[in-house]
C-alpha cells in the first residue's frame, strides 16, 4: 500500500512537533470536477424513472383514498398498514382478514417489490449484518443492522450513491445515481425487522430469550446525503414515528439524521416539529483542510455549519452530535482538537457532544486511522476543554459495513 506524499502545511497553521500534515488526495479513482476544477457537487437527483408507488409512500388518509380509487373500502387501508408496519409482511397468504378474492391483486397494487436482497454479510459474532439491496431499476444500496446492549440500530441509506464527493468515503467515489423514494427508505427498516423476528441477528437463542424485538434506533448514516433528499427523508421519518398502524410508532429521539453541512436544510430541519437527533459530519475545524476533505465546505464554511447546528439545538433543545473521522496525520493534530473545542465553546456549553471515529479504510484506500495514542490525545484535549466526547465504536469494519465503507458493489 502506498501513502500520499507527506508534506508540511505551507500556511501559517501550526503543525504539532515533527508530525507531518498530509493533504487530502483522491488516490485510486478520479474525483469528478467542474470545468473550473472544483470537486463536483450534485445536490439534485438525476431525472430517472421513479419506483412504483408503495403503501409506505402514503399517509394513512392517502392510502384510504388510493383504495377508493381501486374500488375498495377505505377501511382496508388500516388492515394493510397493520400487516406491513406491525407484522412486517407483504405476503397475501398471511392476510386472512382480507377477502380471498382479489387479495393477491390488492397486495400487488399496494406493495410493489422495492428491495431485492443480493447479499448478506455477518460479523463473526453475528451481531452486525450488512445487506446489499438491488432496487427496481438495478441501482444498489446497502444498510447495516447492529445489535448493542439494550438497543438494535439500523444504518439506512437515503440515496443510491452520493453527490457530496468526499474523497475519503467509498460511497462518494461512485457519484449520485438517484434519490431513494420514501418507501425504499422505510422498507429497509421493515426488512430488518423481519430478519430480527426470524432470530437471525445474534442467533435464534437470543431472539427467543428476548421475545419480540425490532429496530429501536435508526441512523441516516448509510449511503447518500440525507438532507439532499430532504422531502423523502422527512416523509420516511414520519412513517417511522407515526403511531401504528399508520407507521412504526418509533421515538423520534431514537432517529439520527446526519449531514456534511447543507446549511439551509439544517435550518429547515430545525423548524420541523419532529425532535430527531441531529449530527454534523465536520471532520475538520479549519476551512483550509475542510475545503479539501468535505467539498461542500466550499459552499458553506465551518462556522456557518456550526452556527446552523447550534441553531438546531437552540430551537429544539436537542443536543447536537459532531462526527469527526480521525485520519492519520491529516486532521488528528492536537491543535485541531483545541480549535474545535474553541469554536464549540464560543456558542455555549452543554449543547454539543463530539464523536471522534477512527477512520474506516475503504478498498484501495491510501488513508488510515490515527494511532491509538493520537486518538487518545485528541479526545483528551476536547475533554479538558469541557467538551463531552466519546470515541465511537467502529462496528462492521470486518465486513466493510462501518462508516464510510458502503460502496454497494456486487
Secondary structure, DSSP 8 states (H G I E B T S, - for coil): ------B---SSS---TT--B------SS---B-TTSSB----S----------GGGS-HHHHHHHHHHTTS-TTHHHHHHHHHHTS----GGG-TTS-STTHHHHHHHH-----EEEEEEE-TTSSEEEEEEE-TTS-EEEEEEEEETTEEEEE--SEEE-SS--TT-TTGGG-EEEE--HHHHHHHHHHHHHHHHTT-SS-HHHHHHH-S----EEEE-SSS-GGGGHHHHHHHHHHHHS-TTTS----GGGEEEEES--HHHHHHHHHSS---EEEEE---SSHHHHHHHSGGGGTS-HHHHHHHHHHHHHHH---EEEEEEEBTTTT--HHHHHHHHHHHHHT-SSSEEEEEEE----TT-S--B--HHHHHHHHHHHHHTT--B-----TTGGGT-STT------
